[in-house]
């Protein structure tokens, strides 16, 4: 947050809040639905894989990598 320009800070905070708190109940509901069908280890691996892709995707953009 220290490196984010002041004119963009509110947007970054709102996206962080939405991703952290807004999507959590959806993830819990999805895990509850899938718990009866798949073993817990498969759900954990799938969740970790999705998280990895979501972290890696922005890094494929040059503007994100070079932002300072």
Protein Blocks (a to p, Z undefined) as FASTA:
>chain_A
ZZpcfklmmmmmmmmmmmmmmmmmmmmmmmmmmmmmpcfklmmmmmmmmmmmmmmmmmmp
mklmmpZZ
